[in-house]
Amino acid sequence: MKLIKLSVLALALGLMSFAGNPVKTNETVAVSVNAGSPIQWKSETIDLGEIPQGKPAKIDFEFKNTGKTAVIITNVKASCGCTATDYTKTPIAPNGNAKITATFNAAAKGVFTKTVTVTTNAEEAPKVLVFKGTVI
């Protein structure tokens, strides 16, 4: 009787080891491929070079909507309080152009790198734009 129970247990364990193996088929699975963003930036990084201390610097990040639907900028946030931002508040039609303007208060001398984070309805992840330079 013990031998039968052990045999049944061994058989059950042996069959369970096959249950975890996937079955291969010739079925084709559709995969979604991101064709890229409909927003084409003129430049994502702008080097201002040397700028004078005490004189605010204006930086324009320009882009084109290369998609088939309107792009709406939902949020623009600067990395620090030393940078003010402005942006197009109306929807940007397909093939339309728009810009994000950052105004950097160049108060302290030295090298700097700042970011502006842009959120739109066209991309899942926000776009981080960079401007840099040296205040003299």
N, C-alpha and C positions, 0 to 999 in steps of 0.2 A: 504494500500500500504506500509506504514511504517512497519507494522507487517510482511509482506512478506519479505521485505529487511532485517529486523533484523533476521528473521528465516533463510534466506539463508546465511547471514553472520555467524551466530552461527553454522550452519551446516558445512560451509567451514572451520571455525576455529577448529571445533571438528575433522574433517577429517584430517586436517594438523597435529594435535597432534599425530596421528598414523604413520605419514610418517617417523619420526625419529627413530622408533624402528627397530632394525635389524631383518631380517628374519632368523630363525634357520633352518639349513639343516643338513643332514647326510653326507655332503661332507667332505672328508679328505683333509687337507691342508698340503703340504710338508713343513717342516721346516728345514732349513740348520743348522746343528749342527757343531760347530768347534771341530774337533777331537783333537785339540791340535797342538802345534807347532812342525814342523819337526826338530827343533833345540833342542837338549838335552844338557844342560850345565852341566859340571862336578860340578861347583859351581857358583852361582850368587853373592855370598858375600864371600869375603876372608878377614880373620882377620890376619894381619901381626904380631900382638903382638907388642913387642918393637923393634924398629929399630934405628940404630945410626944416629945422626944428621950429615949432610954433605955427606952422602953416599947414592946415588940413589938406590931405591929399585925397583926390577923388579917383576911384577905381571903378571902371565899367566892365562887367563880365557880360558879354553879349552871346546870345544863342539864337538858333533857328529851330523852329518846330518842323521836323522832317516827317512827322507822322501823318496819320489820316484823320485824327480827331484833335479838338482844341486842347491845349495844355493850360492848366491853371496852376499858378504858383500859390501854394497854400501856406507856406511859412518860410521866412528868411531870418536866420539868427547868426549874429556875429559872435566870434569867440571871446570878445572882451568888451567892456564898457567904453573903450577908446575908439570903437568903430560904430558908426551909425549906418543903417542900411535903408535903401528904398528900392522898390521893384514895381514892375507892371502889375496892376491889380485886376486888369480885365483879361479874359481868356485870350490866349494867343492862337489864332487860327492856323490850320495847316499851311506850311510855307511862310508863315509869319515870323517876324523877328521881335525880340524883346531884350531887355537887359536888367541886370541886378547892379545897383550902384552901391558901393561901400565908400564911406568917407572916414578916413583914418586921421585921428587927431595925433599928429606927430609931436607929442610933448616931451618925450625923453630921448636923449641921444643914444645911438647904438643900433645894432643889427636887430631886425624884427622879422617875424613870420606870423601872420594872422590868418584866420580862416573865416569863411562865411558858409554856413550850411543851408542848402536850399531844398525844400520839400515841395514836390509837385504831384499832380494826379497821374503823371506819366511814368513814374518810376517807383518801385517798391522801396528802395533804399534812398535816403537823402543824398544829394550830391554835395561834396565838400570842395569848395573853391579856395584857392590859396593866393595870398599876395605877400610879397616880402620886399625887403630893401634895407637901407641904412639911413637913419636920421642923422644929419650932420649939423 
